[in-house]
């Protein structure tokens, strides 16, 4: 279980615009305390849960943004938005090709030109 200060530290760290020194000052703790928290398994677990919850809350907005990009003026932006949506929906092209061939024979079907030889 983590403390209220530790929860606040996670929120401040997630915002990403404060240094460790600034976060420590905001919380009224020493920087080494924050460093120790970052290595604590309960703190790490709480950070992971906070990250997952924040991403889950942002998913509808992110999807709406991608769908909105399908109407962009730029053909490249529209293409990339469509490709990304299709890829994430499971329609990604299959890059793997299985070849079960025991031997290959190459046939040269281009006639030899005797005039250059």
C-alpha positions in Angstrom: 0.0 0.0 0.0 1.3 3.4 -0.8 0.8 6.8 0.9 -1.0 9.9 -0.3 2.3 11.6 -0.9 3.5 8.6 -3.0 0.2 8.8 -5.0 0.8 12.5 -5.5 4.4 11.8 -6.6 3.1 9.4 -9.3 0.6 12.0 -10.6 3.4 14.7 -10.7 5.8 12.3 -12.4 3.2 11.3 -15.0 2.7 14.9 -16.0 6.3 14.9 -17.1 7.1 18.6 -16.9 8.6 18.6 -13.4 12.1 17.4 -12.4 12.7 15.0 -9.6 14.0 17.9 -7.5 10.8 20.0 -8.2 8.6 17.0 -7.4 10.5 16.4 -4.1 10.1 20.1 -3.2 6.4 20.1 -4.0 5.9 17.1 -1.7 8.2 18.3 1.0 10.5 15.3 0.8 14.1 14.7 0.1 15.1 13.7 -3.4 16.7 10.5 -2.1 13.3 9.6 -0.7 11.7 9.9 -4.1 14.5 7.8 -5.6 13.9 5.1 -3.0 10.2 5.2 -3.8 10.9 4.6 -7.5 12.6 1.3 -6.6 9.8 0.1 -4.2 7.7 -2.7 -5.7 4.4 -1.2 -4.4 5.3 2.2 -5.8 6.2 0.6 -9.1 2.9 -1.3 -9.2 1.0 1.8 -8.4 2.7 3.7 -11.2 1.9 0.9 -13.6 -1.8 0.9 -12.5 -2.0 4.7 -12.8 -0.5 4.6 -16.3 -2.9 1.9 -17.5 -5.9 3.8 -16.0 -4.8 7.0 -17.7 -4.3 5.3 -21.1 -7.7 3.6 -20.7 -9.4 6.9 -20.1 -7.7 8.5 -23.1 -8.5 5.7 -25.6 -11.9 7.0 -26.8 -10.4 10.5 -27.5 -7.4 8.9 -29.3 -9.7 6.8 -31.4 -11.8 9.8 -32.2 -8.7 11.7 -33.3 -7.6 8.9 -35.6 -11.1 8.7 -37.2 -11.0 12.5 -37.6 -7.7 12.3 -39.4 -9.5 10.2 -42.1 -10.9 13.6 -43.3 -7.6 15.5 -43.3 -6.6 17.5 -46.3 -3.3 15.7 -46.6 -3.5 12.5 -48.6 -0.5 11.1 -46.6 -2.2 11.9 -43.2 -5.4 10.2 -44.4 -3.5 7.2 -45.7 -1.5 6.8 -42.4 -4.6 7.1 -40.3 -6.5 4.5 -42.3 -3.5 2.2 -42.3 -3.0 2.5 -38.5 -6.7 1.9 -37.8 -6.8 -1.1 -40.1 -3.6 -2.5 -38.6 -4.9 -2.2 -35.1 -8.2 -3.8 -36.1 -6.2 -6.9 -37.2 -6.1 -6.2 -40.9 -2.3 -5.8 -41.1 -0.7 -7.3 -44.1 1.1 -10.6 -43.4 4.8 -10.1 -43.8 5.6 -13.8 -43.4 5.7 -16.0 -46.4 6.1 -19.8 -45.9 7.8 -21.5 -48.9 8.0 -25.2 -48.9 10.2 -25.8 -51.9 12.7 -28.6 -52.3 14.4 -27.2 -55.4 14.2 -24.2 -57.7 15.0 -24.2 -61.4 15.7 -21.0 -63.2 15.0 -20.8 -66.9 16.6 -18.2 -68.9 14.0 -17.2 -71.5 16.0 -14.3 -73.0 17.6 -15.4 -76.3 21.3 -14.8 -76.6 22.3 -12.0 -78.9 25.1 -13.3 -81.1 25.8 -9.9 -82.6 27.3 -8.6 -79.3 29.3 -11.7 -78.4 
